[in-house]
Amino acid sequence: MLTGFKDFILRGNVVDLAVAVVIGTAFATIVSAFTSGIIQPLINVIGSPEAGGLRVQLVPGNDGTVVDFSAVITAAINFLIVAAVVYFVIVLPLNKLKERRTRGEEPGPAEPTDVELLAEIRDLLRARER
């Protein structure tokens, strides 16, 4: 049971996924800082000074009834920036690589030979008998 878990963890896909999550989180933090520090103040210029930007207070004197449109617009811009970077840095290059492989310009991963497959089956059967 632990051997299977160890094999799963040490497989390249899991490690790559963990690195991608960490890098993605760090990048999202940078984009959030950019949009809240630069974009949101620019959007707030549109709103009135007494409302504090692009905001509407539904009940005067009650801060819990403020609708902040600039925060929603900033979040949408944040999402679009992250989605664009993911598309142009990850999805587009992988699709190009996939196209090359289907056209035969770039070799795909090498297939194991019959001897290698038989040796792997033998090793698995031996491990199962123990």
C-alpha positions in Angstrom: 0.0 0.0 0.0 2.8 2.5 0.9 4.8 1.4 -2.1 2.0 2.4 -4.5 1.7 5.7 -2.7 5.4 6.3 -3.0 5.3 5.5 -6.7 2.4 7.9 -7.1 4.2 10.7 -5.3 7.5 10.2 -7.1 5.9 10.1 -10.5 6.8 13.3 -12.5 3.2 14.4 -13.0 2.5 14.9 -9.3 5.7 16.9 -8.7 5.1 19.0 -11.8 1.5 19.6 -10.6 2.7 20.7 -7.2 5.2 23.1 -8.7 2.5 24.5 -11.0 0.2 25.2 -8.1 2.9 27.0 -6.2 4.0 29.1 -9.2 0.3 29.8 -10.1 -0.5 30.9 -6.6 2.5 33.3 -6.5 1.6 34.6 -10.0 -2.0 35.2 -8.9 -0.8 37.2 -5.9 1.3 39.4 -8.2 -1.6 40.0 -10.5 -3.9 40.7 -7.6 -1.5 43.3 -6.3 -1.2 44.9 -9.7 -4.9 45.1 -10.3 -5.8 46.3 -6.8 -2.9 48.7 -6.6 -3.0 50.2 -10.1 -6.1 49.2 -12.0 -8.7 49.7 -9.2 -7.5 53.3 -8.4 -7.8 54.1 -12.1 -11.4 52.7 -12.1 -12.2 54.6 -9.0 -11.4 57.9 -10.8 -14.7 57.4 -12.7 -16.8 57.4 -9.5 -17.7 60.4 -7.3 -15.2 61.5 -4.6 -17.8 61.4 -1.8 -18.7 57.8 -2.6 -15.0 56.8 -2.5 -14.8 55.7 -6.1 -17.1 53.6 -8.2 -19.3 52.7 -5.3 -23.0 53.1 -4.4 -24.2 53.2 -0.8 -27.7 51.8 -0.7 -28.6 53.0 2.8 -26.9 56.3 3.9 -24.8 55.9 7.1 -24.7 52.0 6.9 -21.3 50.8 5.6 -22.7 47.3 5.2 -24.8 48.4 2.3 -22.0 49.6 0.0 -21.9 48.1 -3.5 -18.3 48.3 -4.8 -18.3 48.0 -8.6 -14.6 48.7 -8.8 -13.8 45.6 -6.8 -15.9 43.5 -9.2 -14.3 45.0 -12.3 -10.8 44.6 -10.7 -11.5 40.9 -10.0 -12.7 40.4 -13.6 -9.5 42.0 -15.0 -7.5 39.9 -12.6 -9.1 36.8 -13.9 -8.6 37.8 -17.5 -4.9 38.5 -17.0 -4.3 35.1 -15.3 -6.3 33.3 -17.9 -4.4 35.0 -20.7 -1.0 34.1 -19.2 -2.1 30.4 -18.7 -3.3 30.2 -22.2 -0.3 31.9 -23.9 2.3 30.3 -21.7 1.0 26.8 -21.2 -2.0 25.9 -23.5 -0.8 27.4 -26.8 2.7 25.9 -26.7 1.4 22.5 -25.8 -1.1 22.6 -28.6 1.6 23.6 -31.1 3.8 20.7 -29.8 0.8 18.3 -30.2 0.3 19.5 -33.8 4.0 18.9 -34.6 3.8 15.4 -33.2 0.7 14.6 -35.3 2.4 15.9 -38.4 5.5 13.9 -37.6 7.8 16.9 -37.2 8.6 16.2 -33.6 9.0 12.7 -32.2 6.7 11.6 -29.4 7.6 9.6 -26.4 9.4 6.3 -27.3 7.3 3.2 -27.0 8.7 0.4 -24.9 9.9 -2.6 -26.7 8.4 -6.1 -26.4 11.3 -7.3 -24.3 11.0 -4.3 -21.9 7.2 -5.0 -21.5 7.8 -8.7 -20.8 10.6 -7.8 -18.3 8.2 -5.4 -16.5 5.4 -8.0 -16.4 7.9 -10.6 -15.0 9.0 -8.2 -12.3 5.4 -7.3 -11.3 4.6 -11.0 -11.1 7.6 -11.7 -8.9 6.7 -8.8 -6.6 3.1 -10.1 -6.3 4.3 -13.6 -5.3 6.2 -12.2 -2.3 
